[in-house]
């Protein structure tokens, strides 16, 4: 039984943080700060957003994510500061990350180029005692792991000009592998394992009351498949927008946002997996609530609706 439990630990414990793809939620279109630190302060005022995602509803132990994001421009909008706090739970493993972001913006031609860095900490632990024990006495092997703290860093660039935007980022610059003999994480710097993300889009005017935003995201890591999202969204009266996304993993997402007023916005998305997971789950749900402490955001940025 000891060997079985040890095998479960190998499978469930986040042995490698470096090799993990950065979780990309459906709302990155609304706020790419989670995947690119260069976006900090780009909305022109203090912005606070809360997200909740429940993935693969109906499957016990499926991932759930909660996040809180704050960002604002300072020093005459030349510098952007942000804070992202993300709490992930997968089965009996919990991970909490707190990341500060810094963006420096400079004028390039008719557009704005932002260079961003992120720095923070990741805390992870596994509650083995929450597992159901079938054989008497096995509960003695299920001892909760202690909380591990590891640093994390990110890098990104973001460029906007008129109605076009493009961003490039490496969300994780450091990685760690778990050393079972020493019961701790060991630092691993392996550029060959980096996850590279490219995000771009263009806003098309369809008259005074409607706009159309096609966009795409490409995620690449050496040795893994190239992943991509294709997105299309319509914005009506600068207050309501609706759209859909297709992800190369075989899922389709429907997304809607409504601006209650010029400061408060709420969004909801639902995605369904057409792969094997789709036969066992009822899809994934995600909600967002955002409040901006400025009555009107007047920066030139096609991502601001």
C-alpha positions in Angstrom: 0.0 0.0 0.0 2.9 2.3 0.7 4.0 2.0 -3.0 0.5 2.9 -4.2 0.4 6.0 -2.0 3.8 7.0 -3.1 2.7 6.7 -6.7 -0.3 8.8 -6.0 2.0 11.5 -4.6 4.1 11.4 -7.7 1.0 11.9 -9.9 -0.8 14.5 -7.8 1.9 16.7 -6.3 2.9 19.6 -8.6 6.4 18.1 -9.1 7.4 20.6 -11.8 6.2 24.1 -11.8 8.3 25.1 -14.7 6.8 22.7 -17.1 3.2 23.7 -16.3 1.4 25.9 -18.8 0.2 29.1 -17.3 -3.5 28.8 -16.7 -5.2 30.8 -19.4 -8.8 31.7 -18.4 -11.5 32.8 -20.8 -11.4 36.3 -19.4 -7.8 37.1 -20.6 -9.4 39.1 -23.4 -10.9 41.4 -20.8 -7.8 41.6 -18.7 -4.5 40.0 -20.0 -2.7 41.0 -16.8 -2.6 37.4 -15.7 -0.6 36.4 -18.8 1.3 39.6 -19.5 2.8 42.0 -16.8 3.2 44.8 -19.4 -0.5 45.4 -19.4 -0.4 46.9 -15.9 -1.9 50.4 -15.8 -3.0 50.3 -19.4 -6.7 51.1 -18.6 -5.8 54.6 -17.6 -7.1 54.4 -14.0 -7.3 52.2 -10.9 -9.1 49.0 -11.9 -10.1 46.1 -9.6 -11.3 42.8 -11.0 -12.4 39.6 -9.4 -12.6 36.3 -11.3 -14.0 32.8 -10.4 -13.7 29.7 -12.7 -15.1 26.3 -12.1 -13.7 23.8 -14.6 -15.2 20.5 -15.7 -18.3 20.7 -13.6 -19.5 17.3 -12.5 -16.1 15.7 -12.2 -15.0 15.3 -8.5 -11.8 17.2 -7.7 -12.0 19.3 -10.9 -9.9 22.5 -10.9 -11.4 25.8 -9.5 -9.7 29.2 -9.6 -10.3 32.5 -7.9 -8.3 35.6 -8.6 -8.2 39.2 -7.6 -6.4 41.8 -9.9 -5.6 45.4 -9.3 -3.6 47.8 -11.5 -3.2 51.5 -12.1 -0.9 54.0 -13.9 1.4 56.3 -12.0 4.0 59.0 -12.8 2.0 60.6 -15.5 1.0 57.3 -17.0 4.6 56.4 -17.8 4.6 53.6 -15.2 2.0 51.0 -14.5 1.8 48.9 -11.3 -0.3 45.9 -10.6 -1.1 43.0 -8.2 -2.5 39.6 -9.1 -3.5 37.1 -6.5 -4.6 33.7 -7.8 -5.8 30.7 -5.8 -6.0 27.3 -7.6 -7.4 24.1 -6.2 -7.1 20.8 -8.0 -8.2 17.7 -6.1 -6.5 17.9 -2.7 -3.7 20.2 -3.9 -4.0 24.0 -3.3 -1.8 26.7 -4.8 -1.8 30.4 -4.1 0.2 32.9 -6.1 0.8 36.6 -5.4 2.4 38.5 -8.2 3.3 42.2 -8.4 3.7 43.6 -11.9 5.6 46.6 -13.2 5.2 48.2 -16.7 7.2 51.0 -18.3 5.5 52.7 -21.3 7.2 54.7 -24.1 5.8 56.3 -27.2 6.8 54.5 -30.4 5.6 56.2 -33.5 1.8 56.7 -33.2 1.5 53.9 -30.7 2.6 53.0 -27.2 5.0 50.2 -26.2 5.0 48.8 -22.7 7.8 46.6 -21.2 6.7 44.6 -18.1 8.2 42.5 -15.4 6.5 40.5 -12.7 7.8 39.2 -9.4 6.0 37.2 -6.7 5.7 34.1 -4.5 3.8 30.8 -5.0 2.6 28.8 -2.0 1.5 25.2 -2.5 0.5 22.3 -0.3 -1.4 19.0 -0.5 -4.1 17.9 2.0 -3.6 14.1 1.7 -5.8 13.6 4.8 -8.8 14.7 2.7 -8.6 11.5 0.6 -11.0 8.7 1.4 -9.2 5.7 2.8 -10.5 2.2 1.9 -8.2 -0.1 3.9 -8.0 0.3 7.7 -4.6 1.8 8.8 -3.8 3.5 5.5 -4.8 6.8 7.0 -1.4 6.9 8.8 0.3 7.3 5.4 -1.8 10.2 4.4 0.0 13.1 6.1 -0.7 16.6 4.9 2.4 18.2 3.2 3.8 21.4 4.6 3.3 24.7 2.7 6.1 25.3 0.2 7.0 28.8 -0.8 8.9 29.4 -4.1 9.5 32.7 -6.0 8.2 33.4 -9.5 9.0 35.9 -12.2 7.5 36.9 -15.5 8.3 39.1 -18.5 6.1 40.7 -21.2 5.8 43.4 -23.9 2.6 45.1 -25.1 2.1 47.4 -28.1 -1.0 49.3 -29.1 -1.5 51.6 -32.1 -4.9 53.0 -33.2 -7.2 49.9 -33.2 -4.4 47.2 -33.2 -2.7 45.5 -30.2 -0.1 42.8 -29.9 1.5 41.3 -26.8 4.3 38.8 -26.1 5.0 37.3 -22.8 6.8 34.6 -20.8 4.6 34.1 -17.7 7.1 31.9 -15.8 10.8 32.5 -15.8 11.7 30.2 -13.0 10.7 26.6 -12.4 11.1 24.1 -9.6 11.2 20.3 -9.3 10.2 18.5 -6.1 13.0 16.6 -4.5 11.3 13.7 -2.5 14.5 12.8 -0.7 14.9 16.3 0.7 11.2 17.0 0.8 11.6 20.4 -0.8 11.6 22.1 -4.2 14.9 22.5 -6.1 15.4 25.6 -8.4 15.5 24.8 -12.1 16.3 27.5 -14.7 15.5 25.9 -18.1 14.8 28.3 -20.9 14.0 25.3 -23.1 10.9 24.7 -20.9 9.5 28.3 -21.1 5.9 28.9 -22.2 5.7 31.6 -24.8 2.5 33.5 -25.4 1.6 35.7 -28.3 -1.7 37.6 -28.2 -3.0 40.0 -30.9 -6.2 41.6 -32.2 -7.8 44.4 -34.2 -10.9 46.5 -33.5 -13.1 47.1 -36.5 -15.7 49.9 -36.5 -19.2 48.8 -37.8 -20.8 52.2 -37.3 -21.5 54.5 -34.3 -23.1 51.8 -32.2 -21.2 48.6 -33.0 -17.6 47.3 -33.2 -16.1 43.9 -34.1 -13.0 42.5 -32.4 -11.2 39.5 -33.9 -8.2 38.3 -31.9 -6.0 35.3 -31.4 -3.7 33.8 -28.8 -0.9 31.4 -29.5 0.9 29.4 -26.7 4.1 27.5 -27.4 6.4 25.5 -25.2 9.4 23.4 -26.6 8.4 19.8 -26.8 4.7 20.4 -26.5 2.0 21.0 -29.1 1.3 24.5 -30.3 -1.9 25.7 -28.7 -4.1 28.5 -30.0 -7.3 30.4 -29.4 -9.4 32.1 -32.2 -11.8 34.8 -30.9 -14.5 36.9 -32.3 -16.5 39.5 -30.3 -19.1 42.1 -31.1 -19.4 45.3 -28.9 -22.8 47.1 -29.0 -23.4 50.6 -27.7 -20.1 50.4 -25.8 -22.1 48.6 -23.1 -22.8 45.1 -24.1 -20.6 42.6 -25.9 -21.0 39.0 -26.9 -18.6 36.6 -28.6 -17.2 33.1 -29.0 -13.8 31.4 -28.9 -12.4 28.2 -30.3 -9.5 26.5 -28.5 -7.2 24.1 -30.3 -7.7 21.6 -27.5 -11.2 21.0 -28.8 -13.3 23.4 -26.7 -15.7 26.2 -27.7 -16.5 29.2 -25.4 -19.4 31.6 -25.4 -18.7 34.9 -23.6 -20.8 37.9 -22.7 -20.1 41.2 -20.8 -22.4 43.9 -19.7 -21.5 47.4 -18.4 -23.9 48.2 -15.6 -22.6 51.8 -15.7 -19.3 53.4 -16.9 -17.5 52.0 -13.9 -19.0 48.6 -13.0 -18.9 45.6 -15.4 -19.9 42.0 -15.1 -19.0 39.1 -17.5 -19.8 35.4 -17.8 -18.4 32.7 -20.0 -19.2 29.0 -20.6 -17.1 26.6 -22.4 -17.7 23.0 -23.5 -15.1 20.4 -24.3 -15.7 18.3 -27.4 -13.0 15.8 -26.4 -13.2 12.9 -24.0 -13.7 15.2 -21.0 -16.9 16.6 -22.5 -18.6 13.2 -22.0 -18.0 13.3 -18.3 -18.4 17.0 -17.4 -21.0 19.7 -17.8 -18.6 22.2 -19.2 -16.8 25.0 -17.4 -18.1 28.3 -16.0 -16.3 31.6 -15.4 -17.5 35.0 -14.0 -15.9 38.4 -13.7 -16.7 41.5 -11.8 -14.8 44.7 -12.5 -14.9 48.2 -11.0 -12.9 51.2 -12.4 -12.3 54.2 -10.2 -12.5 56.6 -13.1 -15.8 57.7 -14.8 -14.3 57.5 -18.2 -11.2 55.7 -19.4 -9.6 57.9 -22.1 -6.5 56.0 -23.1 -6.2 54.8 -26.7 -6.5 51.0 -26.4 -8.7 48.7 -28.5 -9.0 46.3 -25.5 -11.0 48.9 -23.5 -14.7 48.7 -24.3 
